Amino acid sequence: MYFALFYDTVSDYLERRQVHRAAHLAYAERAHQAGQLVLAGAFANPADGALFVFRAESKSVAEEFAKNDPYVLNGLIKAWRVRDWTVVIGGEK
C-alpha cells in the first residue's frame, strides 16, 4: 500500500531549515534505503509544504516518520497528515 505524508511548514521555514537540513535529509535517506520512503520533496512557489510517498503495510510507518523527523521535532512543521493513496498507474502492485 502507498501512503502520502503532507507537511505544512511554518512561515519562516526557509530561514530556519538550514541548521536542521542535514539531519532531516539523513533521516529521510535512511527511510528510503529501508525501502519505505519512495519519493520526497518540498513544494515550491510558495515553499509552504512538502510531500513524502511511503510504500508500507500500514500508515503507522509514515506517522512514525513524521513524529521523529528533525523538522517536526524542531518546530519547522506546523501540521502534518497521512493519507492512504491508491496508485492506479505506476508504482508496484
MMTF fields as JSON, N, C-alpha, C and O atoms, coordinates in Angstrom:
{
  "mmtfVersion": "1.0.0",
  "mmtfProducer": "UNKNOWN",
  "numBonds": 371,
  "numAtoms": 372,
  "numGroups": 93,
  "numChains": 1,
  "numModels": 1,
  "chainsPerModel": [1],
  "groupsPerChain": [93],
  "chainIdList": ["A"],
  "bondAtomList": [4, 2, 8, 6, 12, 10, 16, 14, 20, 18, 24, 22, 28, 26, 32, 30, 36, 34, 40, 38, 44, 42, 48, 46, 52, 50, 56, 54, 60, 58, 64, 62, 68, 66, 72, 70, 76, 74, 80, 78, 84, 82, 88, 86, 92, 90, 96, 94, 100, 98, 104, 102, 108, 106, 112, 110, 116, 114, 120, 118, 124, 122, 128, 126, 132, 130, 136, 134, 140, 138, 144, 142, 148, 146, 152, 150, 156, 154, 160, 158, 164, 162, 168, 166, 172, 170, 176, 174, 180, 178, 184, 182, 188, 186, 192, 190, 196, 194, 200, 198, 204, 202, 208, 206, 212, 210, 216, 214, 220, 218, 224, 222, 228, 226, 232, 230, 236, 234, 240, 238, 244, 242, 248, 246, 252, 250, 256, 254, 260, 258, 264, 262, 268, 266, 272, 270, 276, 274, 280, 278, 284, 282, 288, 286, 292, 290, 296, 294, 300, 298, 304, 302, 308, 306, 312, 310, 316, 314, 320, 318, 324, 322, 328, 326, 332, 330, 336, 334, 340, 338, 344, 342, 348, 346, 352, 350, 356, 354, 360, 358, 364, 362, 368, 366],
  "bondOrderList": [1, 1, 1, 1, 1, 1, 1, 1, 1, 1, 1, 1, 1, 1, 1, 1, 1, 1, 1, 1, 1, 1, 1, 1, 1, 1, 1, 1, 1, 1, 1, 1, 1, 1, 1, 1, 1, 1, 1, 1, 1, 1, 1, 1, 1, 1, 1, 1, 1, 1, 1, 1, 1, 1, 1, 1, 1, 1, 1, 1, 1, 1, 1, 1, 1, 1, 1, 1, 1, 1, 1, 1, 1, 1, 1, 1, 1, 1, 1, 1, 1, 1, 1, 1, 1, 1, 1, 1, 1, 1, 1, 1],
  "groupList": [{"groupName": "MET", "atomNameList": ["N", "CA", "C", "O"], "elementList": ["N", "C", "C", "O"], "formalChargeList": [0, 0, 0, 0], "bondAtomList": [1, 0, 2, 1, 3, 2], "bondOrderList": [1, 1, 2], "singleLetterCode": "M", "chemCompType": "L-PEPTIDE LINKING"}, {"groupName": "TYR", "atomNameList": ["N", "CA", "C", "O"], "elementList": ["N", "C", "C", "O"], "formalChargeList": [0, 0, 0, 0], "bondAtomList": [1, 0, 2, 1, 3, 2], "bondOrderList": [1, 1, 2], "singleLetterCode": "Y", "chemCompType": "L-PEPTIDE LINKING"}, {"groupName": "PHE", "atomNameList": ["N", "CA", "C", "O"], "elementList": ["N", "C", "C", "O"], "formalChargeList": [0, 0, 0, 0], "bondAtomList": [1, 0, 2, 1, 3, 2], "bondOrderList": [1, 1, 2], "singleLetterCode": "F", "chemCompType": "L-PEPTIDE LINKING"}, {"groupName": "ALA", "atomNameList": ["N", "CA", "C", "O"], "elementList": ["N", "C", "C", "O"], "formalChargeList": [0, 0, 0, 0], "bondAtomList": [1, 0, 2, 1, 3, 2], "bondOrderList": [1, 1, 2], "singleLetterCode": "A", "chemCompType": "L-PEPTIDE LINKING"}, {"groupName": "LEU", "atomNameList": ["N", "CA", "C", "O"], "elementList": ["N", "C", "C", "O"], "formalChargeList": [0, 0, 0, 0], "bondAtomList": [1, 0, 2, 1, 3, 2], "bondOrderList": [1, 1, 2], "singleLetterCode": "L", "chemCompType": "L-PEPTIDE LINKING"}, {"groupName": "ASP", "atomNameList": ["N", "CA", "C", "O"], "elementList": ["N", "C", "C", "O"], "formalChargeList": [0, 0, 0, 0], "bondAtomList": [1, 0, 2, 1, 3, 2], "bondOrderList": [1, 1, 2], "singleLetterCode": "D", "chemCompType": "L-PEPTIDE LINKING"}, {"groupName": "THR", "atomNameList": ["N", "CA", "C", "O"], "elementList": ["N", "C", "C", "O"], "formalChargeList": [0, 0, 0, 0], "bondAtomList": [1, 0, 2, 1, 3, 2], "bondOrderList": [1, 1, 2], "singleLetterCode": "T", "chemCompType": "L-PEPTIDE LINKING"}, {"groupName": "VAL", "atomNameList": ["N", "CA", "C", "O"], "elementList": ["N", "C", "C", "O"], "formalChargeList": [0, 0, 0, 0], "bondAtomList": [1, 0, 2, 1, 3, 2], "bondOrderList": [1, 1, 2], "singleLetterCode": "V", "chemCompType": "L-PEPTIDE LINKING"}, {"groupName": "SER", "atomNameList": ["N", "CA", "C", "O"], "elementList": ["N", "C", "C", "O"], "formalChargeList": [0, 0, 0, 0], "bondAtomList": [1, 0, 2, 1, 3, 2], "bondOrderList": [1, 1, 2], "singleLetterCode": "S", "chemCompType": "L-PEPTIDE LINKING"}, {"groupName": "GLU", "atomNameList": ["N", "CA", "C", "O"], "elementList": ["N", "C", "C", "O"], "formalChargeList": [0, 0, 0, 0], "bondAtomList": [1, 0, 2, 1, 3, 2], "bondOrderList": [1, 1, 2], "singleLetterCode": "E", "chemCompType": "L-PEPTIDE LINKING"}, {"groupName": "ARG", "atomNameList": ["N", "CA", "C", "O"], "elementList": ["N", "C", "C", "O"], "formalChargeList": [0, 0, 0, 0], "bondAtomList": [1, 0, 2, 1, 3, 2], "bondOrderList": [1, 1, 2], "singleLetterCode": "R", "chemCompType": "L-PEPTIDE LINKING"}, {"groupName": "GLN", "atomNameList": ["N", "CA", "C", "O"], "elementList": ["N", "C", "C", "O"], "formalChargeList": [0, 0, 0, 0], "bondAtomList": [1, 0, 2, 1, 3, 2], "bondOrderList": [1, 1, 2], "singleLetterCode": "Q", "chemCompType": "L-PEPTIDE LINKING"}, {"groupName": "HIS", "atomNameList": ["N", "CA", "C", "O"], "elementList": ["N", "C", "C", "O"], "formalChargeList": [0, 0, 0, 0], "bondAtomList": [1, 0, 2, 1, 3, 2], "bondOrderList": [1, 1, 2], "singleLetterCode": "H", "chemCompType": "L-PEPTIDE LINKING"}, {"groupName": "GLY", "atomNameList": ["N", "CA", "C", "O"], "elementList": ["N", "C", "C", "O"], "formalChargeList": [0, 0, 0, 0], "bondAtomList": [1, 0, 2, 1, 3, 2], "bondOrderList": [1, 1, 2], "singleLetterCode": "G", "chemCompType": "PEPTIDE LINKING"}, {"groupName": "ASN", "atomNameList": ["N", "CA", "C", "O"], "elementList": ["N", "C", "C", "O"], "formalChargeList": [0, 0, 0, 0], "bondAtomList": [1, 0, 2, 1, 3, 2], "bondOrderList": [1, 1, 2], "singleLetterCode": "N", "chemCompType": "L-PEPTIDE LINKING"}, {"groupName": "PRO", "atomNameList": ["N", "CA", "C", "O"], "elementList": ["N", "C", "C", "O"], "formalChargeList": [0, 0, 0, 0], "bondAtomList": [1, 0, 2, 1, 3, 2], "bondOrderList": [1, 1, 2], "singleLetterCode": "P", "chemCompType": "L-PEPTIDE LINKING"}, {"groupName": "LYS", "atomNameList": ["N", "CA", "C", "O"], "elementList": ["N", "C", "C", "O"], "formalChargeList": [0, 0, 0, 0], "bondAtomList": [1, 0, 2, 1, 3, 2], "bondOrderList": [1, 1, 2], "singleLetterCode": "K", "chemCompType": "L-PEPTIDE LINKING"}, {"groupName": "ILE", "atomNameList": ["N", "CA", "C", "O"], "elementList": ["N", "C", "C", "O"], "formalChargeList": [0, 0, 0, 0], "bondAtomList": [1, 0, 2, 1, 3, 2], "bondOrderList": [1, 1, 2], "singleLetterCode": "I", "chemCompType": "L-PEPTIDE LINKING"}, {"groupName": "TRP", "atomNameList": ["N", "CA", "C", "O"], "elementList": ["N", "C", "C", "O"], "formalChargeList": [0, 0, 0, 0], "bondAtomList": [1, 0, 2, 1, 3, 2], "bondOrderList": [1, 1, 2], "singleLetterCode": "W", "chemCompType": "L-PEPTIDE LINKING"}],
  "groupTypeList": [0, 1, 2, 3, 4, 2, 1, 5, 6, 7, 8, 5, 1, 4, 9, 10, 10, 11, 7, 12, 10, 3, 3, 12, 4, 3, 1, 3, 9, 10, 3, 12, 11, 3, 13, 11, 4, 7, 4, 3, 13, 3, 2, 3, 14, 15, 3, 5, 13, 3, 4, 2, 7, 2, 10, 3, 9, 8, 16, 8, 7, 3, 9, 9, 2, 3, 16, 14, 5, 15, 1, 7, 4, 14, 13, 4, 17, 16, 3, 18, 10, 7, 10, 5, 18, 6, 7, 7, 17, 13, 13, 9, 16],
  "groupIdList": [1, 2, 3, 4, 5, 6, 7, 8, 9, 10, 11, 12, 13, 14, 15, 16, 17, 18, 19, 20, 21, 22, 23, 24, 25, 26, 27, 28, 29, 30, 31, 32, 33, 34, 35, 36, 37, 38, 39, 40, 41, 42, 43, 44, 45, 46, 47, 48, 49, 50, 51, 52, 53, 54, 55, 56, 57, 58, 59, 60, 61, 62, 63, 64, 65, 66, 67, 68, 69, 70, 71, 72, 73, 74, 75, 76, 77, 78, 79, 80, 81, 82, 83, 84, 85, 86, 87, 88, 89, 90, 91, 92, 93],
  "secStructList": [7, 3, 3, 3, 3, 3, 3, 3, 3, 7, 6, 6, 2, 2, 2, 2, 1, 2, 2, 2, 2, 2, 2, 2, 2, 2, 2, 2, 2, 2, 2, 2, 2, 6, 6, 7, 3, 3, 3, 3, 3, 3, 7, 7, 1, 1, 7, 7, 3, 3, 3, 3, 3, 3, 3, 7, 1, 1, 6, 2, 2, 2, 2, 2, 2, 2, 2, 2, 7, 2, 2, 2, 2, 6, 6, 7, 3, 3, 3, 3, 3, 3, 3, 3, 3, 7, 7, 7, 1, 1, 1, 7, 7],
  "xCoordList": [0.831, 0.0, 0.879, 2.026, 0.322, 1.021, 0.332, -0.882, 1.145, 0.647, 1.345, 2.553, 0.588, 1.135, 1.177, 0.171, 2.362, 2.558, 2.715, 3.611, 1.851, 1.893, 2.388, 1.954, 3.299, 3.771, 3.291, 3.294, 2.881, 2.638, 3.733, 3.857, 4.518, 5.662, 5.291, 4.313, 6.091, 5.917, 6.305, 6.983, 5.876, 6.089, 7.559, 7.924, 8.41, 9.834, 10.674, 11.845, 10.065, 10.7, 12.022, 13.02, 12.039, 13.27, 14.424, 15.571, 14.14, 15.182, 15.658, 16.826, 14.782, 15.098, 15.584, 16.154, 15.377, 15.641, 17.105, 17.45, 17.971, 19.364, 20.053, 20.784, 19.845, 20.513, 20.06, 20.785, 18.88, 18.336, 18.323, 17.961, 18.712, 18.579, 19.374, 18.839, 20.626, 21.45, 20.838, 20.8, 20.365, 19.757, 18.453, 18.175, 17.66, 16.406, 16.676, 16.026, 17.621, 17.929, 18.512, 18.185, 19.359, 19.913, 18.805, 18.795, 17.89, 16.753, 15.896, 15.518, 15.591, 14.794, 15.548, 14.936, 16.84, 17.635, 17.612, 17.557, 17.654, 17.565, 16.22, 16.178, 15.147, 13.827, 13.775, 13.145, 14.426, 14.474, 15.294, 14.872, 16.449, 17.293, 16.604, 16.862, 15.747, 14.997, 13.833, 13.161, 13.602, 12.546, 11.173, 10.183, 11.092, 9.798, 9.447, 8.322, 10.388, 10.157, 10.49, 11.626, 9.503, 9.669, 10.099, 11.05, 9.414, 9.667, 9.48, 8.676, 10.222, 10.047, 10.541, 11.485, 9.9, 10.369, 9.463, 8.312, 10.025, 9.309, 8.543, 8.939, 7.453, 6.719, 7.446, 8.11, 7.313, 7.957, 6.92, 5.877, 7.243, 6.452, 4.964, 4.147, 4.584, 5.377, 5.948, 5.453, 6.97, 7.609, 6.855, 7.342, 5.66, 4.781, 4.47, 3.603, 5.172, 4.901, 5.791, 6.685, 5.529, 6.293, 5.411, 4.38, 5.846, 5.132, 6.124, 7.204, 5.748, 6.527, 5.61, 4.47, 6.088, 5.313, 5.978, 7.156, 5.2, 5.681, 5.006, 3.84, 5.746, 5.189, 5.385, 6.514, 4.275, 4.344, 3.057, 2.083, 3.072, 1.884, 0.871, -0.31, 1.341, 0.478, 0.855, 2.016, -0.126, 0.142, 0.997, 1.543, 1.114, 1.917, 3.383, 4.081, 3.854, 5.232, 5.418, 6.394, 4.491, 4.562, 4.342, 4.993, 3.439, 3.168, 4.394, 4.742, 5.04, 6.242, 7.377, 8.152, 7.477, 8.476, 8.268, 9.205, 7.035, 6.737, 7.028, 7.629, 6.62, 6.79, 8.258, 8.575, 9.156, 10.574, 11.454, 12.677, 10.865, 11.617, 12.212, 11.503, 13.495, 14.096, 13.35, 13.325, 12.755, 11.986, 10.763, 10.45, 10.075, 8.91, 9.351, 8.771, 10.37, 10.85, 11.353, 11.337, 11.802, 12.351, 11.413, 11.839, 10.138, 9.121, 9.056, 8.483, 9.619, 9.524, 8.24, 7.865, 7.574, 6.333, 5.19, 5.168, 4.231, 3.114, 1.99, 1.184, 1.928, 0.916, 1.378, 2.092, 0.96, 1.221, 0.036, -0.709, -0.119, -1.204, -0.8, -0.023, -1.33, -1.066, -2.383, -3.415, -2.322, -3.499, -3.166, -2.083, -4.085, -3.959, -3.98, -4.725, -3.166, -3.089, -3.229, -2.407, -4.257, -4.499, -3.792, -4.205, -2.738, -1.982, -2.628, -2.788, -2.996, -3.672, -2.698, -2.757, -1.817, -0.824, 0.551, 0.776, 1.48, 2.84, 2.94, 1.966, 4.113, 4.329, 4.326, 4.198, 4.467, 4.434, 3.1, 2.603, 2.523, 1.211, 1.368, 0.377],
  "yCoordList": [-1.181, 0.0, 1.249, 1.226, 2.315, 3.594, 4.568, 4.526, 5.44, 6.474, 7.783, 7.806, 8.871, 10.203, 10.964, 11.093, 11.463, 12.3, 13.734, 14.034, 14.609, 16.027, 16.831, 16.616, 17.755, 18.704, 20.105, 20.481, 20.87, 22.305, 22.997, 22.778, 23.822, 24.45, 25.784, 26.426, 26.184, 27.487, 28.582, 28.317, 29.798, 30.888, 31.219, 31.646, 31.033, 31.326, 30.059, 30.013, 29.048, 27.754, 27.872, 27.28, 28.627, 28.728, 29.316, 28.906, 30.254, 30.876, 29.938, 29.99, 29.091, 28.255, 26.847, 26.179, 26.389, 24.981, 24.603, 23.45, 25.531, 25.189, 24.452, 23.494, 24.863, 24.241, 22.79, 22.007, 22.421, 21.075, 20.254, 19.078, 20.863, 20.228, 18.929, 17.936, 18.907, 17.701, 16.533, 15.407, 16.797, 15.734, 15.251, 14.052, 16.175, 15.809, 14.959, 13.933, 15.371, 14.619, 13.241, 12.266, 13.15, 11.85, 10.934, 9.738, 11.49, 10.732, 10.2, 9.028, 11.058, 10.645, 9.608, 8.66, 9.764, 8.814, 7.423, 6.413, 7.368, 6.073, 5.394, 4.183, 6.145, 5.584, 5.117, 4.107, 5.843, 5.461, 4.175, 3.255, 4.114, 2.923, 1.694, 0.571, 1.895, 0.797, 0.328, -0.653, 1.038, 0.656, 1.172, 0.758, 2.065, 2.602, 3.898, 4.058, 4.812, 6.107, 6.002, 5.702, 6.248, 6.1, 7.412, 7.441, 8.476, 9.808, 10.844, 10.657, 11.942, 13.019, 14.323, 14.339, 15.413, 16.715, 17.828, 17.613, 19.02, 20.215, 20.844, 20.731, 21.5, 22.288, 23.616, 24.116, 24.17, 25.445, 26.443, 26.076, 27.693, 28.806, 28.727, 28.655, 28.738, 29.058, 27.795, 26.688, 27.986, 26.904, 26.741, 27.113, 26.178, 26.113, 24.693, 24.49, 23.71, 22.347, 21.354, 21.722, 20.085, 19.002, 17.771, 17.659, 16.846, 15.598, 14.444, 14.498, 13.402, 12.177, 11.025, 10.959, 10.134, 8.965, 7.725, 7.46, 6.977, 5.763, 4.542, 4.592, 3.452, 2.147, 1.283, 1.016, 0.856, 0.121, -0.667, -0.502, -1.518, -2.3, -1.488, -1.83, -0.412, 0.357, 1.833, 2.179, 2.693, 4.128, 4.535, 5.638, 3.648, 3.962, 4.21, 4.927, 3.637, 3.875, 5.358, 5.967, 5.936, 7.359, 8.228, 9.261, 7.823, 8.584, 8.613, 9.662, 7.474, 7.424, 8.231, 8.862, 8.214, 9.037, 10.5, 11.187, 10.967, 12.376, 12.713, 13.749, 11.875, 12.151, 12.292, 12.964, 11.656, 11.655, 12.448, 12.434, 13.132, 13.931, 15.158, 15.843, 15.446, 16.638, 17.937, 18.845, 18.044, 19.247, 19.365, 20.46, 18.271, 18.284, 18.547, 19.381, 17.835, 17.965, 19.363, 19.774, 20.102, 21.442, 22.566, 23.712, 22.238, 23.265, 23.887, 24.967, 23.251, 23.786, 23.376, 23.954, 22.378, 21.867, 22.204, 21.766, 22.998, 23.396, 22.371, 22.336, 21.538, 20.483, 19.418, 19.706, 18.189, 17.104, 16.145, 16.075, 15.414, 14.447, 13.333, 13.551, 12.155, 10.995, 10.572, 10.481, 10.314, 9.845, 8.545, 8.406, 7.592, 6.405, 6.873, 7.786, 6.249, 6.659, 5.433, 4.519, 5.415, 4.331, 4.656, 5.563, 3.924, 4.13, 3.299, 2.086, 3.962, 3.294, 3.034, 1.984, 3.975, 3.853, 4.072, 5.052, 3.174, 3.271, 2.596, 2.046, 2.646, 2.016, 0.51, -0.06, -0.124, -1.589, -2.011, -1.407, -3.01, -3.51, -4.447, -4.967],
  "zCoordList": [0.0, 0.0, 0.0, 0.447, -0.503, -0.517, 0.429, 0.631, 0.997, 1.895, 1.57, 1.334, 1.558, 1.312, 2.629, 3.327, 2.95, 4.134, 3.65, 2.86, 4.119, 3.766, 4.961, 6.092, 4.697, 5.704, 5.336, 4.164, 6.336, 6.203, 7.003, 8.208, 6.344, 7.002, 7.644, 7.26, 8.625, 9.26, 8.267, 7.274, 8.538, 7.578, 7.352, 6.257, 8.356, 8.187, 7.995, 8.374, 7.408, 7.177, 6.429, 6.84, 5.339, 4.533, 5.332, 5.154, 6.196, 7.017, 8.13, 8.516, 8.644, 9.807, 9.47, 10.333, 8.259, 7.969, 7.886, 8.143, 7.537, 7.243, 8.391, 8.145, 9.602, 10.748, 10.959, 11.573, 10.465, 10.652, 9.361, 9.377, 8.258, 6.938, 6.817, 6.324, 7.248, 7.106, 7.888, 7.392, 9.092, 9.904, 9.268, 9.253, 8.746, 8.085, 6.851, 6.653, 6.026, 4.803, 5.121, 4.446, 6.127, 6.523, 7.041, 6.75, 7.794, 8.316, 7.171, 7.167, 6.203, 5.044, 4.214, 3.722, 4.052, 3.278, 3.935, 3.235, 5.246, 5.94, 5.651, 5.435, 5.646, 5.341, 3.882, 3.57, 3.013, 1.597, 1.432, 0.731, 2.068, 1.979, 2.575, 2.142, 3.545, 4.164, 3.281, 3.6, 2.167, 1.248, 1.606, 1.003, 2.574, 2.999, 2.275, 1.8, 2.19, 1.56, 0.075, -0.292, -0.773, -2.214, -2.857, -3.638, -2.537, -3.091, -2.005, -1.091, -2.102, -1.123, -1.719, -2.508, -1.337, -1.769, -1.286, -0.908, -1.311, -0.866, -2.025, -3.185, -1.695, -2.68, -2.88, -1.972, -4.061, -4.379, -4.886, -5.427, -4.691, -5.239, -4.897, -5.815, -3.651, -2.468, -1.805, -2.015, -1.024, -0.259, 1.058, 2.125, 0.955, 2.129, 2.587, 3.438, 2.029, 2.425, 1.715, 0.952, 1.981, 1.366, 1.26, 1.923, 0.403, 0.189, 0.267, -0.323, 1.0, 1.117, 0.725, 1.183, -0.104, -0.508, 0.083, -0.155, 0.854, 1.505, 0.901, 0.508, 0.834, 0.493, 1.743, 2.155, 2.335, 3.605, 3.811, 3.076, 4.816, 5.162, 5.96, 6.008, 6.585, 7.479, 7.433, 7.214, 7.639, 7.658, 8.852, 8.881, 9.834, 11.016, 10.647, 11.364, 9.552, 9.104, 8.789, 9.226, 8.037, 7.695, 8.929, 9.082, 9.803, 11.019, 11.933, 12.475, 12.102, 12.938, 12.327, 13.046, 11.003, 10.331, 10.704, 11.11, 10.565, 10.862, 12.316, 12.599, 13.222, 14.653, 15.052, 16.033, 14.287, 14.634, 13.684, 13.823, 12.731, 11.763, 12.464, 13.202, 12.249, 12.856, 12.533, 13.363, 11.373, 11.051, 11.959, 12.426, 12.212, 13.095, 14.534, 15.229, 14.965, 16.347, 16.669, 17.829, 15.653, 15.872, 15.439, 15.288, 15.24, 15.029, 13.651, 13.504, 12.633, 11.278, 10.575, 9.555, 11.129, 10.544, 11.488, 12.638, 10.982, 11.843, 11.845, 12.775, 10.814, 10.756, 9.773, 8.813, 10.028, 9.084, 9.109, 10.086, 8.016, 7.91, 6.948, 6.018, 7.18, 6.327, 5.689, 6.354, 4.384, 3.64, 2.934, 2.366, 2.964, 2.127, 0.674, 0.32, -0.157, -1.558, -2.439, -2.379, -3.245, -4.181, -5.492, -6.214, -5.796, -7.031, -8.129, -7.992, -9.214, -10.324, -11.476, -12.116, -11.735, -12.808, -12.229, -11.518, -12.519, -11.996, -10.649, -10.134, -10.097, -8.796, -8.894, -9.977, -7.75, -7.672, -7.122, -6.171, -7.683, -7.232, -6.078, -5.565]
}
